[in-house]
Amino acid sequence: MSDIEEEREEETISYIEYKSKFKTGDLLLFGGDSLFSAAVKMATLSSISHIGMVFRFEEPFLVQRENERYRAELIQAKDNLYFWHSQLTEFENTADIFSGEPKTGVQLNYLSSVIDEFDDNVVRWRPLVREVPTCDHHLIEWLKKQAKKPYEKNCGDLMYSVLSKWCYIEPPRHTDNSYFCSELMIRTYQRLKLIHSRSQEEVVVPSHYVPQDFMPGGEVDDLVTGLDNSLDDKVYKLDFSLPTTTAAKSGSWIWKALFSPKKS
């Protein structure tokens, strides 16, 4: 990893116009402004402090919550988009879909709600090249099981993710009992068969990776299997303001409604 993150030309695109192109496996990378985010960025010499993944479920799915034993809820986002990640703090207004409550740790949220929480942060979109079929009951059950897990409790894993960039360190004994954000992404990519070890001797250690490794040219590029599964070689900054074309149309419609002469 270089001492200073390379400046890349990044195209800025409208979230509202492009979200219809979002698909399962796409990555969203965040540059937060909290103290923890600042510490992550300083430790990794990066502008990226958090990462999560898009899921697109075209079909609704049932969720049975533990505190609602006799009632199952049919879940479907209006735009079919969800956000999968693990975070240290809980959102103020966004609940985990599986528990029905705001929480820390691993969670699945409606993407639109997460964007409302993060819209004052720099958010980058890195698309996956091909679509991944995800309308799968077993996958939903796997997500639900992982969503019960907390944010990474093992300080050794957190330290290893940073120090292993600078020198060889024996990997800590990893368990899947808790995750920080980039660990969860590696495990989820493995579950979706987007990452494979190339030999029996090669072991992918999730705690080795930090959010910056998911940027173009990062270490994760070497893990993704084959050209069909590759990540786009560009990232796009998302603009959450109303697109100019949409705003112009909206303004034009209001002007006509208020000032156009009525036909008799």
Backbone hydrogen bonds in HBPLUS format (Angstrom, degrees):
<---DONOR---> <-ACCEPTOR-->    atom                        ^
c    i                          cat <-CA-CA->   ^        H-A-AA   ^      H-
h    n   atom  resd res      DA  || num        DHA   H-A  angle D-A-AA Bond
n    s   type  num  typ     dist DA aas  dist angle  dist       angle   num
A0237-LYS N   A0011-GLU O   2.97 MM 226  6.21 140.3  2.13 143.7 152.6     1
A0013-ILE N   A0237-LYS O   2.87 MM 224  6.22 162.4  1.90 176.9 176.8     2
A0239-ASP N   A0013-ILE O   2.76 MM 226  5.81 151.9  1.83 163.3 165.8     3
A0018-TYR N   A0014-SER O   2.99 MM   4  6.11 147.8  2.10 149.1 158.1     4
A0015-TYR N   A0239-ASP O   2.94 MM 224  5.62 171.3  1.95 140.9 143.7     5
A0019-LYS N   A0015-TYR O   2.90 MM   4  5.55 137.9  2.08 152.6 156.0     6
A0021-LYS N   A0018-TYR O   2.85 MM   3  5.55 161.2  1.89 123.2 129.5     7
A0022-PHE N   A0019-LYS O   3.08 MM   3  5.16 158.2  2.13 104.0 110.9     8
A0026-ASP N   A0023-LYS O   3.11 MM   3  5.87 166.2  2.13 141.5 144.2     9
A0025-GLY N   A0054-VAL O   3.06 MM  29  5.80 150.9  2.15 163.0 157.9    10
A0054-VAL N   A0026-ASP O   2.90 MM  28  5.35 164.3  1.92 155.1 158.9    11
A0027-LEU N   A0126-ARG O   2.94 MM  99  5.07 175.5  1.94 145.6 144.7    12
A0126-ARG N   A0027-LEU O   2.86 MM  99  5.07 168.0  1.88 148.6 151.6    13
A0028-LEU N   A0052-GLY O   2.96 MM  24  5.44 167.0  1.98 146.6 148.4    14
A0052-GLY N   A0028-LEU O   3.05 MM  24  5.44 151.5  2.13 151.9 160.1    15
A0029-LEU N   A0124-ARG O   2.82 MM  95  5.02 160.0  1.86 143.3 150.2    16
A0124-ARG N   A0029-LEU O   2.78 MM  95  5.02 162.7  1.81 149.8 155.9    17
A0030-PHE N   A0050-HIS O   2.83 MM  20  5.05 173.3  1.84 150.5 152.3    18
A0049-SER N   A0030-PHE O   2.79 MM  19  5.94 169.8  1.80 161.5 164.6    19
A0050-HIS N   A0030-PHE O   3.33 MM  20  5.05 148.5  2.43 137.5 135.6    20
A0031-GLY N   A0122-VAL O   2.92 MM  91  5.22 142.6  2.06 152.9 160.2    21
A0038-ALA N   A0034-SER O   2.91 MM   4  6.16 157.4  1.97 148.4 154.8    22
A0039-ALA N   A0035-LEU O   2.97 MM   4  6.22 149.7  2.06 143.3 151.3    23
A0040-VAL N   A0036-PHE O   2.96 MM   4  6.28 156.4  2.02 150.8 156.8    24
A0041-LYS N   A0037-SER O   2.92 MM   4  6.17 165.9  1.94 154.4 158.1    25
A0042-MET N   A0038-ALA O   2.93 MM   4  6.07 153.1  2.00 143.7 151.3    26
A0043-ALA N   A0039-ALA O   2.90 MM   4  6.04 160.6  1.94 148.1 153.5    27
A0044-THR N   A0040-VAL O   3.00 MM   4  6.11 146.3  2.12 147.4 155.8    28
A0045-LEU N   A0041-LYS O   2.89 MM   4  5.56 106.3  2.45 133.7 147.6    29
A0046-SER N   A0041-LYS O   3.01 MM   5  4.85 159.1  2.05 135.6 142.2    30
A0045-LEU N   A0042-MET O   3.44 MM   3  5.08 158.6  2.49  93.7  99.7    31
A0053-MET N   A0084-TRP O   2.89 MM  31  5.12 163.6  1.91 146.8 151.9    32
A0084-TRP N   A0053-MET O   2.83 MM  31  5.12 166.3  1.85 155.2 159.8    33
A0055-PHE N   A0082-TYR O   2.97 MM  27  5.02 159.4  2.01 133.0 135.6    34
A0082-TYR N   A0055-PHE O   2.80 MM  27  5.02 151.3  1.88 155.7 161.4    35
A0057-PHE N   A0080-ASN O   3.05 MM  23  5.37 140.8  2.21 146.5 153.9    36
A0061-PHE N   A0075-ILE O   3.02 MM  14  5.29 149.8  2.11 140.4 148.2    37
A0075-ILE N   A0061-PHE O   2.74 MM  14  5.29 174.5  1.75 153.4 154.7    38
A0063-VAL N   A0073-GLU O   2.85 MM  10  5.25 151.4  1.93 144.6 154.2    39
A0073-GLU N   A0063-VAL O   2.88 MM  10  5.25 167.2  1.90 149.2 147.5    40
A0068-GLU N   A0065-ARG O   2.97 MM   3  5.20 158.5  2.02 109.8 116.3    41
A0071-ARG N   A0068-GLU O   3.15 MM   3  5.55 170.8  2.16 119.4 120.7    42
A0080-ASN N   A0077-ALA O   3.04 MM   3  4.60 154.3  2.11  95.4 103.4    43
A0111-LEU N   A0081-LEU O   3.29 MM  30  5.65 170.1  2.30 117.6 119.3    44
A0083-PHE N   A0109-ASN O   2.75 MM  26  5.16 159.5  1.79 146.6 151.9    45
A0109-ASN N   A0083-PHE O   2.88 MM  26  5.16 164.0  1.90 148.0 152.9    46
A0085-HIS N   A0107-GLN O   3.19 MM  22  5.82 163.5  2.21 161.0 166.1    47
A0107-GLN N   A0085-HIS O   2.89 MM  22  5.82 152.6  1.97 172.3 178.4    48
A0087-GLN N   A0105-GLY O   3.21 MM  18  5.02 152.7  2.29 114.8 113.6    49
A0105-GLY N   A0087-GLN O   2.75 MM  18  5.02 163.2  1.77 162.6 157.6    50
A0096-ASP N   A0101-GLU O   2.96 MM   5  5.54 174.4  1.96 121.7 119.9    51
A0100-GLY N   A0096-ASP O   2.77 MM   4  5.42 144.4  1.90 147.2 157.6    52
A0097-ILE N   A0108-LEU O   2.78 MM  11  5.69 171.9  1.78 171.2 174.1    53
A0106-VAL N   A0149-LYS O   3.12 MM  43  5.80 158.0  2.17 154.0 160.8    54
A0113-SER N   A0110-TYR O   3.10 MM   3  5.43 126.1  2.40 104.8 117.8    55
A0114-VAL N   A0110-TYR O   3.21 MM   4  6.58 154.3  2.28 151.4 158.8    56
A0115-ILE N   A0111-LEU O   2.93 MM   4  6.21 160.0  1.97 159.4 164.7    57
A0116-ASP N   A0112-SER O   3.20 MM   4  6.44 149.2  2.30 137.7 145.1    58
A0117-GLU N   A0113-SER O   3.20 MM   4  6.52 141.2  2.36 138.0 148.0    59
A0117-GLU N   A0114-VAL O   2.97 MM   3  5.02 122.3  2.31  95.6 110.8    60
A0118-PHE N   A0114-VAL O   2.91 MM   4  6.18 145.2  2.03 149.8 160.3    61
A0119-ASP N   A0115-ILE O   2.87 MM   4  5.39 111.5  2.34 148.2 157.7    62
A0121-ASN N   A0118-PHE O   2.81 MM   3  5.43 163.7  1.83 132.1 134.0    63
A0238-LEU N   A0123-VAL O   2.94 MM 115  5.78 165.6  1.96 169.6 167.9    64
A0125-TRP N   A0236-TYR O   2.79 MM 111  5.13 158.6  1.83 142.0 148.3    65
A0236-TYR N   A0125-TRP O   2.95 MM 111  5.13 155.8  2.00 137.6 145.4    66
A0232-ASP N   A0127-PRO O   2.83 MM 105  5.51 176.6  1.83 167.5 166.5    67
A0129-VAL N   A0230-SER O   2.88 MM 101  5.69 159.2  1.92 162.5 165.9    68
A0136-ASP N   A0134-THR O   2.74 MM   2  5.34 125.7  2.03 114.0  96.8    69
A0139-LEU N   A0136-ASP O   3.15 MM   3  5.30 122.4  2.50  99.0 112.8    70
A0140-ILE N   A0136-ASP O   3.16 MM   4  6.53 161.3  2.19 153.9 158.4    71
A0141-GLU N   A0137-HIS O   3.03 MM   4  6.31 157.2  2.08 149.2 155.2    72
A0142-TRP N   A0138-HIS O   2.95 MM   4  6.19 147.8  2.06 140.6 149.7    73
A0143-LEU N   A0139-LEU O   2.88 MM   4  6.19 161.5  1.91 157.1 161.5    74
A0144-LYS N   A0140-ILE O   2.94 MM   4  6.16 159.4  1.98 147.8 153.7    75
A0145-LYS N   A0141-GLU O   3.00 MM   4  6.20 153.0  2.08 143.4 150.1    76
A0146-GLN N   A0142-TRP O   3.00 MM   4  6.28 160.7  2.03 152.8 157.5    77
A0147-ALA N   A0143-LEU O   2.89 MM   4  6.05 147.8  1.99 149.3 158.7    78
A0148-LYS N   A0145-LYS O   3.36 MM   3  5.77 164.3  2.39 108.0 112.5    79
A0149-LYS N   A0146-GLN O   2.92 MM   3  5.56 165.0  1.94 123.5 127.3    80
A0179-TYR N   A0150-PRO O   3.19 MM  29  6.72 157.9  2.25 156.5 158.3    81
A0152-GLU N   A0179-TYR O   2.88 MM  27  4.31 129.1  2.14 101.7 102.3    82
A0157-ASP N   A0154-ASN O   3.10 MM   3  5.54 130.3  2.36 108.5 119.3    83
A0158-LEU N   A0154-ASN O   3.44 MM   4  6.88 157.5  2.50 147.6 153.1    84
A0159-MET N   A0155-CYS O   2.92 MM   4  6.17 162.3  1.95 154.3 158.7    85
A0160-TYR N   A0156-GLY O   2.88 MM   4  5.93 156.5  1.94 143.8 151.1    86
A0161-SER N   A0157-ASP O   3.05 MM   4  6.20 153.9  2.12 146.2 151.8    87
A0162-VAL N   A0159-MET O   3.20 MM   3  5.49 132.7  2.44 102.4 113.8    88
A0163-LEU N   A0159-MET O   2.87 MM   4  6.05 172.0  1.88 168.7 166.3    89
A0164-SER N   A0160-TYR O   2.90 MM   4  5.47 157.0  1.95 143.9 148.4    90
A0165-LYS N   A0162-VAL O   3.15 MM   3  5.78 161.4  2.19 115.3 121.1    91
A0166-TRP N   A0163-LEU O   3.00 MM   3  5.52 152.4  2.08 113.3 121.1    92
A0167-CYS N   A0163-LEU O   3.26 MM   4  6.57 148.3  2.36 153.5 162.6    93
A0183-GLU N   A0180-PHE O   3.14 MM   3  5.49 121.4  2.50 109.2 123.9    94
A0184-LEU N   A0180-PHE O   3.12 MM   4  6.38 161.8  2.16 161.5 167.1    95
A0185-MET N   A0181-CYS O   3.16 MM   4  6.50 149.4  2.26 144.2 152.6    96
A0186-ILE N   A0182-SER O   3.12 MM   4  6.38 159.4  2.17 147.3 151.2    97
A0187-ARG N   A0183-GLU O   3.05 MM   4  6.37 168.5  2.06 157.2 159.9    98
A0188-THR N   A0184-LEU O   2.87 MM   4  6.02 154.5  1.94 147.6 155.1    99
A0189-TYR N   A0185-MET O   2.87 MM   4  6.03 158.9  1.91 150.3 155.9   100
A0190-GLN N   A0186-ILE O   2.95 MM   4  6.22 149.2  2.05 146.6 155.5   101
A0191-ARG N   A0187-ARG O   2.95 MM   4  6.23 151.6  2.03 141.7 149.6   102
A0192-LEU N   A0188-THR O   2.94 MM   4  6.22 144.2  2.07 145.8 155.4   103
A0194-LEU N   A0189-TYR O   2.80 MM   5  5.10 167.7  1.82 164.1 160.1   104
A0193-LYS N   A0190-GLN O   2.99 MM   3  4.92 157.7  2.04 104.2 109.9   105
A0225-THR N   A0194-LEU O   3.16 MM  31  5.94 159.1  2.21 143.6 148.6   106
A0202-GLU N   A0199-SER O   3.17 MM   3  5.26 136.4  2.37  97.8 109.4   107
A0208-HIS N   A0205-VAL O   2.96 MM   3  5.63 166.2  1.98 125.9 130.1   108
A0209-TYR N   A0206-PRO O   3.29 MM   3  6.02 164.4  2.31 120.5 123.7   109
A0213-ASP N   A0210-VAL O   2.90 MM   3  5.56 146.9  2.01 122.6 131.5   110
A0214-PHE N   A0211-PRO O   3.07 MM   3  5.75 167.1  2.09 121.0 125.1   111
A0215-MET N   A0212-GLN O   3.12 MM   3  5.57 167.9  2.13 116.7 119.7   112
A0220-VAL N   A0213-ASP O   3.21 MM   7  5.73 162.8  2.24 139.7 142.8   113
A0218-GLY N   A0215-MET O   2.85 MM   3  5.35 150.2  1.94 146.1 146.4   114
A0221-ASP N   A0218-GLY O   3.16 MM   3  5.89 148.8  2.27 117.2 124.4   115
A0222-ASP N   A0219-GLU O   3.18 MM   3  5.76 144.7  2.31 111.4 119.2   116
A0223-LEU N   A0220-VAL O   2.88 MM   3  5.17 149.5  1.98 108.9 118.8   117
A0229-ASN N   A0226-GLY O   3.32 MM   3  5.63 140.9  2.48 102.1 111.7   118
A0230-SER N   A0227-LEU O   3.26 MM   3  5.19 162.2  2.30 103.0 108.4   119
A0247-ALA N   A0243-PRO O   2.81 MM   4  6.06 166.7  1.83 161.3 165.5   120
A0248-ALA N   A0244-THR O   2.82 MM   4  5.95 156.4  1.88 149.3 155.8   121
A0249-LYS N   A0245-THR O   3.00 MM   4  6.19 158.0  2.05 143.5 149.2   122
A0250-SER N   A0246-THR O   2.86 MM   4  6.07 162.0  1.89 151.4 156.8   123
A0251-GLY N   A0247-ALA O   2.84 MM   4  6.03 162.0  1.87 149.9 154.6   124
A0252-SER N   A0248-ALA O   2.85 MM   4  6.00 156.3  1.90 146.3 153.3   125
A0253-TRP N   A0249-LYS O   2.94 MM   4  6.15 155.8  2.00 149.1 155.1   126
A0254-ILE N   A0250-SER O   3.06 MM   4  6.35 159.8  2.11 149.9 154.8   127
A0255-TRP N   A0251-GLY O   2.93 MM   4  6.12 160.4  1.97 149.4 155.0   128
A0256-LYS N   A0252-SER O   2.97 MM   4  6.18 162.9  2.00 149.7 153.9   129
A0257-ALA N   A0253-TRP O   2.94 MM   4  6.11 158.5  1.99 147.3 153.7   130
A0258-LEU N   A0254-ILE O   2.99 MM   4  6.17 150.5  2.08 148.1 155.2   131
A0259-PHE N   A0255-TRP O   2.88 MM   4  5.86 161.4  1.92 154.3 159.5   132
A0260-SER N   A0256-LYS O   2.96 MM   4  4.85 151.9  2.04 126.7 131.6   133
